[in-house]
Amino acid sequence: MNSNEIVQLVAEASDDKRAEDIVALDMNEVSLIADYFLICHGSNERQVQAIARSIKDAAEEKGISVKRLEGYEQARWILVDIGDVVCHVFHKDERSYYNLERLWGDAARVSLSVGQEG
């Protein structure tokens, strides 16, 4: 899978656990960290953990290794590093505080097809 397909896969995995405000940023022109950032949030710690676990499971089911999973125990900001795609799963209170969309405002938003019936 290429990184564009991976970001769609993890967006769908997030949506399956009812993640809110799912945003993907194309980081190719603004950072060497990753090709894409996926940013979303959940309303409570259990939901944040479920979203991160869903992302991890979806990647592993496709044979994609998860390089790092950080912040799972506290569930305030879980980072799921899938190499070219880095997922930031926030608790809703933390998301507005860190505001990664503004911090990486130079990055183009990627159109995602989640939450649609097909």
N, C-alpha and C positions, 0 to 999 in steps of 0.2 A: 504494500500500500504506500502511496506517496503521502506527503504531509497534508495535502489538501483533503484527501480521503480520510486521513486519521482525525483531522479536526472535525469533520462531519460526524464520524463515528463517535467521538467523545461528546459532541454536542447532543447526539441522540441518546447516549447513555445518561447524560445529565438530565435531559428532558424526561426520560423514563422515570426518574426519581423526583419529578416536579421541581427541578431547579428553576429559579426565577432569573429573569433578565440575562439570558445567555448571550454573551457577546464574544465574537472571535476577532482578534486583531492580527493583521498581516504584519509580522515583525521583520520581514526580509530587508526592507529599506532602512530600518531604524535601529536594529540591534543584531548582534552576533549570537545572542543567547539562544534563540529558537526561531523557527520559521513562523510559528503561530503561538499566540496566547489565547487560551479560552478562559473566560471569566464568567462566573455565575455565583449565585448565592442560595442559601437555604434559610428557613426561618428559625431553626433551632439546631443544637449540636448533633442530635441523632440524624436529622435530615442531611446535614452537611457531611457526616460520616457516610451515610448511605449513597450520596451522590459520588463522593470520592471512590468508594468501593465499587460502584457501578462503572465508573470510568476505568478503574484498574482491571476489573473483570472483563469488560468489553475489549480492551486492548489485548489482554492475555489470550482471550478466545481467538483472536486473529493472529496470534503468534508474535505480537509486539511486546517487547520487554519494557516493563516500567522500571526506569533507572533509579527513581527516588520517590518516596512518599513521605512527606514531612508534615507535622502538625496534626496528625490524626487523633491523638489522644485528647488534645485540648479542643479540637474541632472549631476553632475560631477562624483559621485560615489554613486550609490544607493545600499543599502544593503537590501535584502529581506530575512528575517529570517523565515524559515519554520521548525524550530526545528532541526531535524537531518540533514537538508540540508540548507546551507547558500549560497545565491546567491549574487555575487558581479558583478554589472552591471556598467561598467566604461564608461566614455567618453574616446575616443581613446587617448587623450593627457594625461589623468590621469593614464591610465593603465600602460604605460611604466614607469611612475614615481614611482608608488607604487610597481610594479613588484611582485605581490603576488606569482606567480609561483616560483620565485627564493627564496623569503622569506620562503615559505613552500616547498622547494626543496626536502625534505625528503619524502614527500607524493607521493604515486604512482598515476600515471595518470590513469583515468578510460576510457575505450573505450566507445564511444557514437555513436549511430546510428542516426545522424541528417543529413539533406540535401540529403538523399538518396531517390530515387523513389522506391516505392514498391507496 
